[in-house]
Amino acid sequence: MHASMADSGKETTLPKFPTRWIFTGLRSIDIGAQEEVELGDGFFLSKPNDFLLSARDHHAMNRREYDEAAQVSRYLVYKRVSPTHFMGAELDDRGSVAEVFQNGLVALQIIKPLPTLGFIFHGMAYGGPTFNLETVERRSPMNPGGWARMRIFDREFLVRVLPTIRKVQQVMAGRSAERKNAIILLQLGLETNYYHQLIAGLLWVMGMEAIFDSNNRHDFETKLCNCLGSSAAGFPRLELPNVSRTDIYSQGCSDTHIHAAQQASPWSGSAQSSSR
């Protein structure tokens, strides 16, 4: 467990060695009452608590942002023990920790797109009751579309988190620029969707096209369906108005179903008019 932090009358303990932490807030998560859920490889999901919220900074955040940081569902936290503390090693540690964290964050988005707070907190834990903040990184909040918001991130997704994090880490450490670009463009699209859905959609298609290398839109559609599989449900486990349960589970990659879903989908928003 972690810091000498009081939360709901419970006390937990921080690690004995200086530990570098990086974390951001996530919304639309319901994984039970447990204060912290370990994901593995240094990652865990934590409810907001006094220790994490001590990282908030009035100079970097306005009043609304400051208050919203206490209202997120969970914080995604990555921590790494840093027993050495001379200047060069510390600087190297910051960069590598930030990279691993970003890979973990996008892995969650691959499993189930989630709204994010937009602030990433960097710093150290030395064993005290407050977080030693070094940097507040401001990014555009990730903003999934309407379809993604129709299901929360629940405990069923947890078993997929660590394998997906490791796959993303492997891709980002590899030599395939196309696969790296697909992941980066997914993240950029989620951040851009907060402001402009058309551009976000373009970024997502560019990410898929980096892998597919299609000749035309029909070739792209064929490769996308081959990737998903003919039995893949377009909208699994959703309760949607004006769409039957049979359609939700059986539409697969039928072009007619995909086109009809596009017209009704709040995911696409203003992008619908240019979808074809």
N, C-alpha and C positions, 0 to 999 in steps of 0.2 A: 504494500500500500504506500501512501505518500505522506504529504506534509503534515505537520502538526496543525491541521486545519479543522476547525469546528464546523460541522455541518449536520443540522438536525440533531444536535446533542451528541454526535458521535465523534470520536477523535481518531485520526489516523496518523501515521508517522512517515516522515520524509526519509529518503535514503541518507546514509551516513556520508557518502562521497558527494562532492559537487556534481550536479547533474544538469545538463543542458536540456531545456524544455522548449517546445514550440507547439502552439495550439491555436485552433480557430473554432468559432461557434457554428453549429449546424442546427437546422430546423427540420420539422416533420420526421422525428424519430421517436418511436415508442418501443423500447426493448426491456420494459419492466422497471421495477422499483430499485434495483441494485444501483448503488451510488457509482460504481465503476465497473466496466465490463472490459476485461482484457481481450485484446485482439491478437496479440503476439508480435514478436520482433520489435518490441518497444512501443507499440501503439496501444492505446486504450480509449474508450469512450467514457466520459465523465459527465455527471450532472454538474451544473454550475455550483460552485462552492466558494467560500471566502478566499481560499488560496488562489484559485484561478481568476476570480474577479478582482483581486488586488492588482492584476496587471492592467486594468483599465486606466486610461490616461486622459484627463480633462483637456490637456493641450493637444492631443491627437484626435479626440472624439468630441462631437457636440453632445448636448444633453440627451437628445433622443437616442443617439448611437450608444452613449454610455449606459442608458437604461435598458436598451434592447439587448446588450451583451449579457444581462442577467436573466433574460427571458428566453434564451435559446433552449432547445430540447436537450442537446448534449454538446460537449466540446470534444473534438478529435484532438488527442494529445499524443505527441511523440517525444520520448525522453531517451537520453543517452548519457551514461555515466562518463564524466570527464575528470579522471584522477589527476591528469597533468594540466598545468595552468600557465605555462609560460606563453608569451605573446604569440609566437608563430603557430604553435599547435592550436591555440584557441581560435585564431582566425580561420585556420583550415577546418576546424570542427564546425564552425558556424555555417560555412558553405555546404558542407556535406550533410549536416543535419537538415538544413532547409531543403535540399534536393530530395532527400529521403522522404521528408514530410509531404512535399508537393506530390510525389509519386503515390503516397498513401492516400492523399486527399482525392486525387483523380481516380484511384482504384475504387473508392466508394461511389464516385459519380458514374463509373462504368456499370457497377452493379445496380444502382438505383439513384438517378439524379436527385440531388438534395439542395434546397436553398441554404446559402451560407451567410454568415455575418458580414463578411467582407474585410475583416481585420484579422491579421495573423500576428500573434504575440510571440516574441523571441526573448529568451533570457535564461537565467540560472536559478536553480534551487540549491540553497546551501544548508537546509535543515531548519530554517526559521519559519514563522507563521505566514510570511508574505513572500510573493514572487519577486525576484530581483530582475525587473524589466530592463532590457537593453534596447529593443526596437519594437515599434508598432508598425507593421507593414499594412498599408491601405491598398486593397484591391477592389475591383468591382465585385459586388456580391454575385455569386452564381445563382442563376434564376432559371430553374427548369420550367418547361411548358406545362400547360394545363393537364395533359394526360399523365405526366409523371407525378403531378401533385395529387392525383386521385387515389394513390396508395402511399401510405407512410412506410418508412423503413422500419420493419419489425424484426423480431428475433429470427424469423425464418431466413433472413439474409445473412446473419452473422457467420454461418459456416462457410460462406463464400468469400469473406473479407480477406483473410490471410492468404489463401491461394492467389487471389486477384492482385493483392499488393505485391506478392513475389513475382508474378508474371509481369506486372508493370515495371518493377525494378529491373527485371531481366531485359525487357525491351529497351528501357532507357539507358542501360549499360551496354547494349549491343551496338552493332554497326549498321543496322538498317535505318536509314534516314526516313524511309516511307512509313515504317511502323512508329517511329518516334513522332513524326509529324501528325499521324492520325490521333495520337494521344494528346499532343499539344493543342491541336485544333479543336478537339472535344472540349478541353478546358477553356480555351479562348471563346468558343461559341457560347458556353454556359455563362461566362462573364459578360459577353456582348449582348446576350438575350435580355439582360436587365434594361438595356437601352434601345436595342434595335433588332427586332425578330428577323427581318430579312437578311441582315448581315450574319446573324447567328446561324441561320439555316444554311447560308452559303458556306460558312466555315465548317459546319458539320459534314456537308456533302463533299467539300474539299478533302476532309480527313478520310472519309470512306474511299474517295476516288484515289487518294494516295496509295491505297492498298489494291483497289480493283483495276486501275489503269484501263478504263473502259474506252471503247471506240465511239460510243454514242449513248444516248439516254436509255435506249432499249437494252444495250449490252450492260449498262450499269444496273438496270432493274434485274436482269437475269443473274448477274453476279451477286447482287444483294440477296436475292431469293435463294440462290445456291448456298450462300453463306449462312443464312438463317435456317434453311431446311424447309421442306414443303409443308411440314406439320406445325411449324412455329405459329403460335397465336399472336396476332397483332396487339391485342390488349388483354393479356391474361389477368384473371382474377380482379376484374373491375366491375363495378355496378354503374352502368352508364344510361342516361336517359335516351329513349328512342333507339336503343341498340339491344337486340335480343341476346340472351346468354349464349345461344347457339352461334350467332355471328362472332361473338367475342372469342369463343374457343376454336372456331373452325375456319376462320377466314384465311389463315396462313398467308401465303404470298400471292393470292389471287389479285390480279391487277384491278379488277372491278371493285373488290372490297377495299383495297388500299386507297383507290381514288375516292370512293364514297366516304371513307373514314377521314381523308384529308379535308373534305368539304365541311364535315361536322366538327373537326377537331379544334379545340381551343389551343392546342399545342402550336399550330401553325399561325394562328392569328391573321395578321395582315398579309402574311406570306402566301396565303391560299391563292390569291389572284394570280400569282406568278409561278404556281407549282408545276405548270405544264406549259 
